[in-house]
Amino acid sequence: MSVKRIIYQIGRFDSSIDEKVNFKIDDKSYSWELSSFALKEHFGEHAKVILVYPVSILLNESILLNEKALGAIRSKESLRSFYEKLEGFVEGEEKEKEKEKEKYIKNPWEYLKEHPHSKKANDFIVIPSIGEFLGEKFSSLLGNIVLRILIDMIERYKNEPFDEMYLDISSGYNIYTYALAEAGRLFLTLMKLEDFLKKKDIKVFIAISEPIFGKPNPDKRYKIFKDFQLDVKG
């Protein structure tokens, strides 16, 4: 019987979002933009990737206010529809840019569905943010972020039960990777309580790749460590 797996990873937004990285899993090589995509290929057809985007992710000043970085996205035909969603944040009158940001914050799904990684993942969710980005302030309780992810995990498990869940923290977005891991721990606790008298024993793992600093080295294969199993008491 095939093992059904679900993989969560915090989404990325940078000027090299379409560049592939060489990963290594159990001595096998995979070339993908995200480590979660490499894990999905490694596990096979019964694995799904869910990306987790903080709502502030597209309000990245280091990209939007950097002509070179934005130009790298603008110049690629494969990223054309994605760039068209971004240009309203930086083009035109200040009033128009503010309106565009408000539209995005109210309905980030409409913008994020054009993200090239969203098109390769099985699905994505949007979570609250903490901090100030492109002049917009976000203030959310950490518990709210954890709860948003936890609810998604529970709903997916109820709709389509899986055997193993992998929390890929390779993207390294500080508080959000913590929230992802905490949601996974709470999910595992709830499932152990629910299945206390059943034979079902779901497993949750933390996965992480070797650090990638700046642009990935095309001559290096970055190893993905995937067997850090979480253990909780029900």
LUMMIMI-396806 format. One record per residue: residue in one letter; y, z, x of N, C-alpha, C in turn. Coordinates in pm, whole numbers, plus 32768, in hexadecimal, padded with zeros to 4 digits. Layout:
AYZXYZXYZX;...
This chain:
M7F8880008055800080008000807D80008059;S80DC7FA9803B81557F9D808C81B080168079;V81EB804080E7824980B080E382D3807A80BC;K830D80B480558393808B802B83FB80E18070;R845E809F80AC84C380E780F9854F80BF80CD;I85AA811F80D88637810480BE868681358137;I86E780E581608736810381D887C9810C81B2;Y8809817B81D38899818B81BB88E281868241;Q89558144824289AA814482B98A3C813B8290;I8A94818382D88B23817882C08B5180EE82EF;G8B9D80A8829A8BC8802082B98C31801C8328;R8C457FA683628CA47F9183CF8D0C7F2A83A7;F8D827F3483E38DE77ECB83D88E307EC1845D;D8E137E5784A88E587E3E85258E5C7DA7853C;S8E9F7D7D85A58EB27CED85BC8E327CA685E4;S8DCA7CF186078D4C7CB386328CDD7CC685CB;I8D047CCE854C8CA17CED84E38C347C8384D5;D8C4F7C0985068BEB7BA084F78B9B7B8A8578;E8BB57BDB85DE8B6E7BCC865D8AEB7C1B865B;K8A827BDC868989FE7C1B868689E57C6E8704;V89987CD786F189737D32875E88DC7D2A8771;N88AF7D2F87EC881F7D2F880887EA7DBE8802;F87947DD787A087587E5B879086C57E5887B7;K86917ECE87D786027EDC87F785C97F4F87A5;I855C7F32875D85167F97870E84817F8C872F;D84497FF7876483B97FF6878883967F7D87DD;D83E97F61884183D47EF3889F83DD7E678862;K84117E5D87E9842A7DDC87AB84C17DC487A3;S84EB7D4887B285797D2787B785A97CEE8732;Y86237D12870F86627CE1869586F77CCA86B1;S872F7C62867887BC7C42868F88067C428609;W885B7CA885F688A47CB88578892D7CF68592;E89827CEE852C8A077D2A85368A037DC2852A;L89A17DF684E089947E8684CB89067EB484EC;S88FC7F2E851C88787F65853B88227F7384BE;S88607F8D844B88127F9983CF87D07F1583A9;F88117EA483C987D47E2283AD875B7E0C8409;A87667E3C848586F57E3284E1867F7E8784AF;L869F7EFE847E86357F54844685F27F1283CF;K86437ED3837B860B7E91830485A97E23832D;E85CF7DD1838E85747D6883BC84F67DA483F9;H85067E10844384947E52848384317E87841B;F84647EC083AF840E7EFC834983D27E9382EB;G84147E2382D983DD7DBA828384187DB781F8;E83D87D6B81A184127D48812084277DBE80C1;H83E57E2E80D583F37E9E807984607F0080A5;A84B87ED580FE85287F2A812B85AB7EF380F3;K86067F4E80D086887F26809B86F77F6F80E7;V87677F2A80FA87DB7F64813E884C7F7B80DA;I887F7FF680D988F2801A80868964804280E4;L89D27FFB80DF8A45801C81338AA2807C80E9;V8ADD80D781348B37813D80FC8BC181278137;Y8C2080FC80E48CA780E181148D08814F80E8;P8D4C819281448DBD81E7811B8E27818E80DB;V8E6A81BD80748EC98168802C8F3A81378086;S8F56817F80F18FC3815A814B8F9B80F281B3;I8F1F80C481B38EEB807782248F397FF78242;L8F6C7FB481DB8FB47F3781F390467F4D821A;L90757FC8821091007FE682369105801082C9;N90C97FBF831D90BA7FDE83AA91307FA383F8;E918C7FFA842192057FCC846491E77F8284E6;S91827FAF852F91647F7185B191387EE085A1;I910D7EBA852890E97E30850C915B7DE884C5;L918A7E20845791EC7DDC840392737DC98447;L92977E2484A193187E1A84E6930A7DE28573;N92947DB08592927A7D76861592617CE08602;E92C17C91862792B97C01860E923E7BC2864F;K921B7BF286C691A77BBB870C91267BDA86C0;A911A7C59869490A17C83864B90987C3C85C5;L91097C35857E91097BF384FC90F27B5D850B;G91297B25857891157A96859290847A7485AB;A903A7AD285E88FAC7ABB86038F5F7AAD8581;I8F897AF6851A8F4A7AEB84968F7A7A6D8450;R8FFC7A548456903979E384119001795D8441;S8FE0795584C18FBA78D584FE8F2A78AA84DE;K8EDB790384A48E4E78E2848C8E3578BA83FB;E8DFF784483EB8DE7781083648D8B786B8314;S8D2978A783588CC978FE83138D0B797C82DB;L8D82799F830F8DC87A1682E18E4179F4828B;R8E4C797582618EC2794882198EDC79988198;S8E7679A881448E8B79EE80C48EAD7A8180DC;F8E767ABA81478E947B4581698F257B528196;Y8F517AF581EB8FDC7AFA821A903E7AEC81A6;E901D7A97814590767A8480D3908A7B058084;K90267B5B808690347BDD8045908D7C3B8096;L90917C27811990DD7C81817091707C5A817C;E91907BD9817192157BAC819592827BE7813C;G925F7C1080C292C37C4D806A92F57CD3809E;F92A77D1380F792D27D948130933E7D82819B;V93467D0B81D593A07CF8824894047C858238;E93F07C3081D294497BBE81BE94A77BD78149;G95237BA2815295817BAA80E395DF7C2280EA;E96297C35807D968A7CA2807496417D298070;E968C7D90809B96527E17809F96207E428015;K966D7E1E7FAF96477E447F2795C27E047F00;E95B27D867F2695377D3F7F0494BF7D7A7F4F;K94D57DA17FCC94697DDD801A943E7E627FDD;E94A07EB07FAD94807F307F6C94307F197EED;K94527EB37EA194087E937E2793787E6D7E47;E936A7E207EB392E37DF57EDA928E7E6D7F02;K92CA7ECB7F4A92807F437F7292577F957EF7;E92B27F9F7E9692927FE87E1A921E7FA67DD1;K92207F217DCC91B37ED67D8A912F7EF37DD0;Y91347EF67E5490BA7F0F7EA190837F9B7E86;I90DB7FFE7E8A90AF80887E789074809E7DED;K90AB80597D89907880657D018FF3801D7CEF;N8FE07FB17D388F657F637D288F357F2E7DAF;P8F087F877E088EDD7F5B7E8E8E627F007E8B;W8E117F0A7E238D977EB87E1C8DB97E237E1E;E8E247DFD7DDC8E4C7D717DD58E6A7D387E5F;Y8E9E7D8C7EB88EBF7D637F408E457D6D7F9C;L8DFE7DDC7F8F8D907DF77FEC8D177D9D7FD5;K8D0E7D607F608C9C7D057F4A8CA97C887FA0;E8D247C6D7FD48D377BFB802E8D207C2080C0;H8D0C7CA080DB8CED7CCB81648C6B7C86818E;P8C687C4782048BEE7BFE822B8B717C538230;H8B7F7CD5824B8B097D2B824E8AD67D4881C0;S8B337D4E815F8B0A7D6680D48AAF7CF680A3;K8AC87C7E80D38A7A7C0A80A789EE7C0A80E1;K89D87C57814B89527C5D818889077CDB8162;A89507D408131890F7DBC810488D87DA98078;N88847E03804C88507DFE7FC388B67E327F5F;D890C7E8C7F8D89737EC37F3489D47F157F89;F8A427F3F7F4C8A9D7F9A7F918ADD7FF87F2D;I8B0C806A7F5F8B5680C97F0B8BD980EA7F52;V8C38811E7F068CBA81477F3C8CC881DD7F29;I8CF282227F948D0282B37F908D9382D97FA9;P8DBD83517F828E46837E7F9E8E6183868033;S8EE1838480588F09838B80E48F5C84088100;I8F6A842581808FC0849281AF901A845A821D;G909D846E821290F98444827B916583E78247;E91B683B282A4922283568281920982D082C5;F920C8264827591ED81E082A8924E817B826D;L9294813282C592F680CD829D935B81068239;G93838182825393E781C381FE93B182038180;E932E81F5816692F1823180EF92A882B08117;K92C4831C80CD9284839D80EA920D83B3808D;F919F83DB80C8912583F8807C90FE84898097;S90E784D0802D90C2855D803B9050857C7FDB;S8FDB859180138F6685AE7FC08F1B86237FFC;L8EDD86717FA88E8786DC7FD88E0786A08014;L8DDA86D980808D5F86A980BF8CEB86AA805C;G8CE8871280098C7E871C7FA58C7C86A77F44;N8CF286707F258CF985FC7ECB8CBC85807F0B;I8CD285737F8E8C9A85007FD68C02850B7FDA;V8BD185827FFB8B4085997FFF8B0385807F75;L8B4585B07F0D8B1185A27E858B0885107E5B;R8B6D84C17E7F8B6C84337E5B8AF283EC7E97;I8AD5840B7F158A6283CD7F5789DF84027F1B;L89DA84847F03896284C37ECB893F84887E43;I89A384767DEE898C843E7D69895083B27D74;D898483647DD2894F82DD7DE488BC82E27E0F;M889B833D7E6A8811834B7E9887B4836F7E25;I87DE83CE7DD3878B83FA7D638778838A7CFE;E87E483447CDD87DB82D87C7B877E82697CAC;R878A82467D2B873481DB7D5F86A182077D61;Y868A82847D83860182B67D8785C482B97CFA;K861582DF7C9885E282E47C0E85C682587BD8;N861C81F87BFC860D816F7BCA859F81227C13;E8592813C7C94852E80F47CE5850081507D56;P849D81A67D3C8472820A7D9F844D81CD7E25;F847482117E8F845281E57F17840882567F5D;D83C582357FCA83738296801383BD82D58088;E8414828680C6845D82B6813B84F0828D8132;M854682E5816285D582C68166860682D881F5;Y865282778226868A827C82AD8722828382A5;L875B82E582E787EB82F882EB881B82CB8375;D884C8251837B8876821683FA890682428418;I89158296847B899A82CD849C89D682878517;S89A8820F853589D581C885AC8A6881A285A7;S8A9F818B852E8B2B815F85268B8C81CA8553;G8B658248854D8BB282B585898C3982D2854E;Y8C4A82C384CC8CCA82E4848C8CD0837A846C;N8CE583C984D18CF6845B84CC8CC484A0844C;I8D1F84C683F48CFE851A83808C9E84D48320;Y8CA4844F831D8C52840682BC8BBE840682E4;T8BA183FF83658B15840783908ADD84938375;Y8B3384F883838B06858083618AE6858782CB;A8B40854E82798B2B855181E78AAB850881C2;L8A8F849A82078A14844D81EC899984A2820C;A899A84E3827F8928853682A6891985AE8248;E898885EA82208982865E81C6894D8635813D;A897885C1810C8946858F808B88AF85778094;G88818542810687F2852C811887A485AE8118;R87DD86148156879A8697815A879086D380CE;L87FD86CA808187FC86FF7FF9879B86AF7FA0;F879B862B7FB3873F85D67F6686AE85FF7F80;L868D86127FFF86048638802385DF86BF7FE6;T863C871C7FE7862387A07FAC860687937F17;L865887457ED0864687327E4085C086EF7E22;M859B868C7E73851D86467E5C84A586A17E76;K84B086F87ED9844287567EF4843187B87E80;L84A087E27E468498883B7DD2845C87F27D5A;E848987777D448459872B7CD183C5870A7CDC;D839886E97D55830E86BF7D6A82B787307DA2;F82DF87AC7D89829D88207DC5820688227DAA;L81DF87FD7D32815188037D0E810E877A7D11;K815687167D48811F868F7D4E80F8866E7DDF;K80AC86047DEC808385D87E7280F185897EB7;K8153855B7E6981C0850C7EA2820B855B7F0B;D821F851F7F80826485647FED82C385028031;I833A84F57FFC839C8497803383CA84C480BC;K83E88466811484168484819B84A2844E81B1;V84F3849B81F8857B84718219858D847982B1;F85C3840E82EA85D68406837A866883E9839E;I8692841A8411871183F3844D86F3838484B1;A8741831884AC873382AC850D87B782988554;I87B0827485D5882A825D8622880B81FF8697;S886B81A886B48858814D8725889A818787A2;E88778150881488BE8174888E89528152887C;P89AC819E88BC8A3C818688A98A6680F988D4;I8ABF80BF88858AF9803D88A68B8E805188B8;F8BBF804289318C4C8057894D8C927FD08958;G8CF87FBB89028D3F7F3B89058CE37ECB88D6;K8CF27E5689148C9D7DE588EF8C107DFA8924;P8BAA7DDE88D38B207DF189028AFF7D968977;N8AAE7DC889D18A827D7D8A458A137D1D8A1A;P8A297C9A8A2489C27C3B89F589417C408A47;D89497C7B8ABE88D27C838B1488837D048B00;K88B47D5A8AA888717DDB8A9288337DE08A07;R87C27E2289FE87867E3F897B879B7ED3895E;Y87E07EEF88F388017F7888CF878F7FB5887D;K8753801B88B386E080578871870B80A587F5;I86BE8099878A86D480E5870F866A81528707;F869781CE8700863E824086F08636825F865B;K85C0825D862285B382658591855782D4855E;D8524832685B584BC8385858C84E78418858B;F856A84308578859A84BA856B858A84E584D9;Q8519852384B984FC8544842F853F85C58405;L857F85C3839085BC863B8359855186918317;D8562871383228505876E82E3855587D9829A;V853587F0821C857C885581CD851588A68180;K85418919815084EC896B80FC8519895B806A;G84B78949801284D5893E7F8484D889C87F44;
